[in-house]
Structures are given as C-alpha cells and as structure tokens.
C-alpha cells in the first residue's frame, strides 16, 4: 500500500471514462474519471458475493479496427495499381493504417481479460490487454483478499456466554425461572 | 445514480450483464444460460451484517430512553437536526454527526451533507488541459497559464486533503509557471519589436 493507504490493482479504460481499482483497508475503491470529474465508489470486502474472470474480443473494437485497416489496405492497392511508380505513397498510406491492423490482429488472436467483482449493491471491473498472467494474478489476489476479510468477519461458531444483563432481561421477559 | 447501477441486483454474467440464476453461481467454469458465454467464477458467502441494538429490557429500567421508531430498542443518541431519540439501527452517521433516517434523506437532498464527498472535480487534470491549451492558443497563453496555476494549486490542496499522490499537481504548477514566464517573455518581445519599429 502507498502513502494514501491503498494500492492499485488494475484499470478499466473505455471511450468515455477511466476506472481505477484500488485495494484499501476494508474495501475495493473504484475511482472513475469521466471528463474532468472523479467519482469514487466502494465495494466492501464483506459484501463481495462473486468474482469472475473471462476473456473476450469485443465485436465493436474488431469491426472498427478491421474497417480502418481494410480502408487503408484498399487505398494502398488503389495507389499501387492506379498510379505507376507511386509506391512510396502506398508505403506511407500503409504505415498510417498499420496501427489499426496490429490492433485488430492482437485483439482477434489474444483478446482482453476482464476481472469483475460483484458485491451486494455494486460491482467493479478491471481489464488487462494482452496480459493473461497479470489478469490471473489480479483475480487470485482479489479472491484472496475477499476470502481473508470474510473469514475474519465470520461470526464464531459457538454462541458467546450470556452476560448478566441478558440474564436479567430474560428474567424480566419471563423466559427463565426466577 | 445511473440506470444500470439502479438496476443492479447481484451477480451477473460478465459478458451479457444479465442476472445469473442461483444455479449458475458456483465455483469453477460457468456457462451463462442467457448468452452461453464461458467464464471462470468464485463464489463468496458474505456474512449478513447485524446491528446490535441494545434491547430496552437489558438496560436499567429508569435510565434508558426508547427509540422513536423501534420502541423495543434503547436510544443510543439523538438526531442532531430534529432531536429525536434514535437507536443504533436508525443512527445515520457519516462522520458529521448522527441523523435519524428522515433527516438524513433531507440533509442529503439539500446537499448539506459534506462528509466523505464521493464526486469531485479533477483540478489537476484541468490544469494540464490548460497548460496544453496555452501552447496551442499561444496568443491567450498569459490568462490560460494563470488559470492553470490556479487549478494546479487547487489540485494540490485537494490531493493533500484526500491523501492522494501530489506529483501531478506539483508538476502542473511548475509547467504552469514556465508557461506564464514564456507568455510574459513573448509579450515583452512584441512590445520591444513594436517600440523599435
């Protein structure tokens, strides 16, 4: 844990917001940055019901990057076959489209790994691009944190001995012989 | 609260966000009955929280006040807004004093509950945006850089109050000052050039 009493577990970045998940003393803290506003939420360790881990590809991302890559590929082909001797221009256009192609291929073959925490009232998610091991580590770390917190919060198996005040209350209520 | 958050009812499929039936929530590899997507899951059984409200019978008969809402519970404090006696079940305390549930809702709706703010402005981020904007819109660099320094100082104060890292705010102050000095230098150069023309 750092000086602020929490340590970063992972992040979830989307087009509109950036979430960061921290391990704090008694809860997972989720810091959502949307524009220039920060919203903090919590999932208490005692409230966690379910933790999941899965890999997905994201159809919207694949369609977008695939379309951009195809567009630039088409441009390259047009330049190469329509304008003789213009191969430097084709190479330049090809380089412009390369990031989209790389993004498409990596997402298609490797995917994105998401860990989701479901609490009683709220949930949190973190995402790891291309890093399966990191995602698995985060999943195991989250499970261990929750397991520790919930086992320490579990009530004792034996009921505590009744105090004098409770005995007096039972006598008042008439459940015990006086 | 967003509609999605308002509708959250418990464990869902992480792929399709549909609620999972109880028989689909178990340890190991799970297949969602709605989307047939596969994911790994671990189930936890959180302990139900119980507020220990001391029963009125457990207190001395003469000394205990009764909660206004729960007559069987002893009052532990009184609402600081309306003065109602409240038990530990009714005590809504977020660090700024005890309120009964109805007063708590009213105070929260009025926005007067300043304890533990959960939504705040990212002044450090605004400062960095201004610093970048100052270089892009160079003829407005002076006022923009001054505003960037103001935001960065607010960001630094915010980070100190919340116990967050201060490096970003300090760096924004330094860059803001550099930009301010640069803008003053540019203005001085213009004035010098006009005076010698």
Boltz contact constraints between the chains, C-beta under 6 A:
constraints:
  - contact:
      token1: [A, 4]
      token2: [B, 163]
      max_distance: 6.0
  - contact:
      token1: [A, 4]
      token2: [B, 164]
      max_distance: 6.0
  - contact:
      token1: [A, 36]
      token2: [B, 122]
      max_distance: 6.0
  - contact:
      token1: [A, 36]
      token2: [B, 125]
      max_distance: 6.0
  - contact:
      token1: [A, 36]
      token2: [B, 126]
      max_distance: 6.0
  - contact:
      token1: [A, 37]
      token2: [B, 121]
      max_distance: 6.0
  - contact:
      token1: [A, 38]
      token2: [B, 120]
      max_distance: 6.0
  - contact:
      token1: [A, 38]
      token2: [B, 122]
      max_distance: 6.0
  - contact:
      token1: [A, 39]
      token2: [B, 119]
      max_distance: 6.0
  - contact:
      token1: [A, 40]
      token2: [B, 118]
      max_distance: 6.0
  - contact:
      token1: [A, 46]
      token2: [B, 46]
      max_distance: 6.0
  - contact:
      token1: [A, 47]
      token2: [B, 46]
      max_distance: 6.0
  - contact:
      token1: [A, 48]
      token2: [B, 44]
      max_distance: 6.0
  - contact:
      token1: [A, 49]
      token2: [B, 11]
      max_distance: 6.0
  - contact:
      token1: [A, 49]
      token2: [B, 44]
      max_distance: 6.0
  - contact:
      token1: [A, 50]
      token2: [B, 11]
      max_distance: 6.0
  - contact:
      token1: [A, 50]
      token2: [B, 43]
      max_distance: 6.0
  - contact:
      token1: [A, 51]
      token2: [B, 42]
      max_distance: 6.0
  - contact:
      token1: [A, 52]
      token2: [B, 14]
      max_distance: 6.0
  - contact:
      token1: [A, 52]
      token2: [B, 39]
      max_distance: 6.0
  - contact:
      token1: [A, 52]
      token2: [B, 41]
      max_distance: 6.0
  - contact:
      token1: [A, 53]
      token2: [B, 40]
      max_distance: 6.0
  - contact:
      token1: [A, 54]
      token2: [B, 14]
      max_distance: 6.0
  - contact:
      token1: [A, 54]
      token2: [B, 39]
      max_distance: 6.0
  - contact:
      token1: [A, 116]
      token2: [B, 14]
      max_distance: 6.0
  - contact:
      token1: [A, 118]
      token2: [B, 11]
      max_distance: 6.0
  - contact:
      token1: [A, 143]
      token2: [B, 42]
      max_distance: 6.0
  - contact:
      token1: [A, 146]
      token2: [B, 44]
      max_distance: 6.0
  - contact:
      token1: [A, 150]
      token2: [B, 44]
      max_distance: 6.0
  - contact:
      token1: [A, 153]
      token2: [B, 47]
      max_distance: 6.0
  - contact:
      token1: [A, 154]
      token2: [B, 47]
      max_distance: 6.0
  - contact:
      token1: [A, 165]
      token2: [B, 58]
      max_distance: 6.0
  - contact:
      token1: [A, 169]
      token2: [B, 57]
      max_distance: 6.0
  - contact:
      token1: [A, 169]
      token2: [B, 58]
      max_distance: 6.0
  - contact:
      token1: [A, 172]
      token2: [B, 57]
      max_distance: 6.0
